Amino acid sequence: MATVAVVTAGSVPGTAWASTAPRAALVPAVDREIHFTADGVTAYGTLHIPAHRADHQLAAALLLPGSGPTDRNGDEPPGLTPHTLALMAGLLGDDGVMSLRFDKYGTGRTGLGGRDTAPDMAAYTRQAVAAYNTLRAQPEADPHALLVVGHSEGGLQALLVDRAVQQKPAGLALIAPQSMRLLDLVRLQLADALKQAVAAGHLTARQAWSNNRGVARAVADFRARRPVDTSALLPSLGALLQGMFGPVNADFVRSDDALFPPAVARGVAPGTRTLVTCGTEDTNVPCRTMPALLTGLAAAGTTGPGLRVLPGIDHLLHPAGTPVNDPVVAPAAQRALRDFVGPWRHSARG
């Protein structure tokens, strides 16, 4: 942890006296298992509390994961384990910011809470709000320095939490956030993937055009609640869309797709300190999708640092080409997060 030298009143060199007031004891860093309830379902998480003076309350950040079965650490075990949120918790802790990350529905100890299908977006928001209120109630947390840090879909969820809670966050960090309606973003991702397949010689331009058209038709049919036919698509595309539009995920996908993130951003409390990042090698949420979201935040009257473009960084905050499960956050992403928490940064020895 970084330390800073402190000159206290009466300690000017050359004087014959110095402050003798006792300093509060140093409380060591700790990870504390925590649980809370939303909609009658118990969720489980980790409260990371950095080393601090016993008389000092800390800025406190709620960490929100991306889409799918992503747990408190930012993982989808066993195949995907980049530890994105766990690493963020450590970085925030280095700057004296405590954090809460939790297993959302369908992951970790929390599970689906007796459901057979994925909850809708509103249920996830209620769960995140319960987590936010749990964090706010911790004795170490400064209630005037509450932050929400969301990665990917968690960025949209951070905006929804801000809209739902009574005591608004002082800051929102939207890390590679969902910036478009969900199915518009899926269409963009698939179009880019088909374009790359043509460039690599795996598909013809005609095949890519036909599949793009088929994806657009499937999305339109799903939105209109008509039967969706994916039989003419490439098998990989058909399987992806059937999984999204099938009975397990349909309600969630509809509820997420109904949200336009730039419109949600216009409801953020004025004066909220806001960070938005995008990586130039992010194929999930490309930088070109961010302008409307930034316009929404500006209309809300948020403050900086605003957009930080991360050169050469992918969606998992890795330098492009890094193995997917390497537990690393690129230095540029670390700097962006550190700048965001600048007003609340704290040294335990301060």
Disulfide bonds with the S-S distance in Angstrom:
Cys278-Cys287 2.16
